[in-house]
Amino acid sequence: MTEAERSKYDGRDMVILNRHTEDTIQEDKLSFPMQMENHFAHVRMLWEQGILTRKEARAISAALRKLLAAGPDGTGRPAGPNGSLLQSGGMAD
């Protein structure tokens, strides 16, 4: 958490906030396989509905397989909002 982000919580109990963040990250790690199943199902649904081409669906599925193989800690980025894959532009090859 940056100093600017931390200043938003002045006067609040940082111990509780940090514990909540850690708990949430742990829950996300435990549910990672189920989240990935959901992503694969959505790709298939989007392909079946004609929203994605076969080529697009295969490319997305290949990226998802890389993420699945790497696991929740295998992205090379820290967990939490500062390490978000969306903010950083995706997983590096």
C-alpha positions in Angstrom: 0.0 0.0 0.0 1.4 3.4 -1.0 1.7 6.3 1.5 -1.2 8.1 -0.3 -3.4 5.0 -0.1 -2.5 4.6 3.6 -3.3 8.2 4.4 -6.9 7.5 3.3 -7.2 5.2 6.4 -5.7 7.7 8.9 -7.5 7.1 12.2 -8.7 3.7 11.2 -7.3 0.4 12.6 -4.7 -0.6 10.1 -4.3 -4.0 11.8 -7.9 -4.9 11.0 -7.6 -3.6 7.4 -4.4 -5.6 6.8 -5.8 -8.7 8.3 -8.9 -8.4 6.1 -6.7 -7.9 3.0 -4.6 -11.0 3.9 -7.8 -13.1 4.5 -9.3 -12.0 1.3 -6.2 -12.8 -0.7 -6.0 -16.2 1.0 -9.7 -16.9 0.1 -8.9 -15.9 -3.5 -6.0 -18.3 -3.6 -8.2 -21.2 -2.3 -10.9 -20.5 -4.8 -8.4 -20.1 -7.7 -9.2 -23.5 -9.4 -12.9 -22.8 -9.3 -12.4 -19.3 -10.7 -10.4 -20.7 -13.5 -13.2 -23.2 -14.3 -15.6 -20.3 -14.5 -13.3 -18.4 -16.9 -13.0 -21.5 -19.2 -16.8 -21.9 -19.1 -17.3 -18.3 -20.1 -14.9 -18.5 -23.0 -16.7 -21.6 -24.3 -20.1 -19.9 -23.9 -18.9 -16.8 -25.7 -17.6 -19.0 -28.5 -20.8 -21.0 -28.7 -22.8 -17.8 -28.9 -20.6 -16.5 -31.7 -19.3 -13.6 -29.7 -15.7 -15.0 -29.9 -14.2 -16.6 -32.9 -12.6 -20.0 -32.6 -9.2 -18.4 -32.9 -10.0 -15.8 -30.1 -11.4 -18.5 -27.8 -8.3 -20.7 -28.3 -6.0 -17.7 -27.6 -7.9 -16.8 -24.4 -8.0 -20.5 -23.4 -4.2 -20.8 -23.9 -3.6 -17.8 -21.7 -6.0 -19.2 -19.1 -4.1 -22.5 -19.2 -0.8 -20.6 -18.5 -2.4 -18.9 -15.5 -3.8 -22.2 -14.3 -0.4 -24.0 -14.6 1.3 -21.1 -12.8 -1.2 -21.1 -10.0 -2.3 -18.2 -7.9 1.2 -17.2 -6.9 2.8 -17.8 -10.3 2.1 -14.5 -12.0 5.3 -12.8 -10.8 3.2 -10.0 -9.4 2.3 -9.3 -5.8 -1.3 -10.1 -4.6 -3.6 -7.2 -4.0 -4.6 -4.0 -5.9 -1.0 -2.9 -6.6 -0.2 -6.2 -8.3 -3.5 -6.5 -10.3 -3.1 -8.2 -13.6 -5.6 -5.8 -15.0 -3.7 -2.8 -13.9 -0.3 -4.1 -15.1 -1.4 -5.2 -18.6 -1.6 -8.9 -18.1 0.7 -11.9 -17.4 4.1 -11.7 -18.9 5.2 -14.5 -21.2 
